[in-house]
């Protein structure tokens, strides 16, 4: 099974591609999508959608996992995050790939065992769980891998 996890954002969207075979998860790849910051919002969202479509077409995942919106004090930031999530979810739907959403606390709980874990703790555990030689950076990509790991953990329990 191949899963691609996303940590969506309007400035940087992290992605992590995981292969899972009944015993363990292995990182196939990870990185970030960076929409051009000086462009209007509509062009940034279009760029994010197009790049997500390219990833889905190239890596052909069986499932997409997306980090859900958390409550922001800044309403405008929350709205922009929601729009970025929408572009990822739309790309999954256009490719007929099932998409699951996970709250940030659920992702942290699944990977670290603590829903209030720091980004550094998540990054450290992702590196250990996936037995990566190098620390997955930036945080956006390690967070995306964590979202994928959360999906796999939920998938194992659902079976």
N, C-alpha and C positions, 0 to 999 in steps of 0.2 A: 504494500500500500504506500502511495506517495501522498504526503500532505504538504501544503504550503501555508505557512503562518504569516500573518501580516500585523504589523504595528503601524496603523495608519496615522498620517499627519499631513498637513497641507504643505509644510516645508520639507519634511523628510518622512518617507514611509519605509519602514524596515520590512524585509521579507526573509524567510528562512524555509528552505526546502528540506524535508525529512523523508527518508525511506524507513518503513517499519515492517518488520517480519516477525510476527508472533513472539519473538524473544527480545529484540532490542530495536532502538531507533538509531539511525545514523544520519548525520548531516550530509546532505548532497551538495548544498551550497547556501550562501546567504549574502545579503547586501542591502543596498538602499536605493530608493528611487527619489531623486531630488528634482521636483518641478522648478522651472526657472522663476526665481523669486521676484524679479522685476516685472513680470507679466501680470495681466489682470487675472483675477480669481478664475474666471471661466476658462482661460487658457491653461492655467495651472491644473485645474481639475481634469481638463481634456488630456493633458500630458500624463497625469497620474493614471487615468483610465487606459490610455493607449499602452503605456509601459506595463501595466498589470495584465492587459490582454496578451502582450508579447510573452510575458513570463508564463502565463497559463497555457498558451499555445506551444511554447517551447518545451516546458517540463511536464505537461499533461498530468497534473495531480488528480488523485481520486477524490480529494476533499480540500476545502479551503477553510482555514480558521482565522478569525479576525478578532482583535481585541476590541471589546465594546467600549463605548464612551463612559468615562467617569465624570462625576459632577464637578464642574469647574465653577470657581467664583466668578470668572469672566464669561459672561453669556456669549459674547462674540467668538471667543476661542472655542467654546463648546460647539457652537454652530459650525465653525469651519472644520473642526475635527469630525463632526457628523457628516459633513459633505465629503470629506476624504474617505471616510468609511463607506459611504454610499457608492463611490466610484469603484471601490474594490468589490463590494457585494454585487454591484451591477455586472462587473466583468465576470464574476463567478457564474451568475445567472445566465449571462449571454453564452457561456460555454457549457451550460447544463451541469455544473459541478456543484455538489451540495456544499453549503456554506454554514458554518457554526460560529456563534459569537460567544466570547467569554469575557466576563468582567475582569478588570485588572487584578482584583483581590483573589479571584479564583485561579488565575494564571500563577500568581505568586505562591499561593497555597499549594498548587499542584507541583510546582518546580522546587520551591524552597521549603515548604511546610509551614510558611508564615505569610499570611495575607498582607502583612505590613512590611515585607522585605524591601530592602533598598535595591536600586538598579545594579549596584555592585554585587550584591548577594545573588541576584538572579543571574547575572553574567557569569559569576563563578560556578554556580550550580549547573547552568547550561553547558559550560565547558566540561565539567566533570561527568555529567550524565551522558553527553555525546562523545566523551573521550577525545576532545579536540586538542590538538597540540598547541594551538594558539588561542588566545582569548578572542572570542567573536566581538569585533567592534565595528561600528559604534554601538551604543546602547540600543539604538533602534533595531539593529539586526539581531542582537542577542535577545531582545524582548520578543521579536518575531519568532525566533526559534523556540522561545519559551511558550508562546501561544500554540505553536505546533506540537510541542511536548504535552501541553495541557490537553489538546485534542486527542492525542494518542492515549493518554491516561484515561480519559473519559470513554474512549472507544473500547479499551480493554475491559473496563468495568461494565459496559453495556452488553458485552457478549456473554 
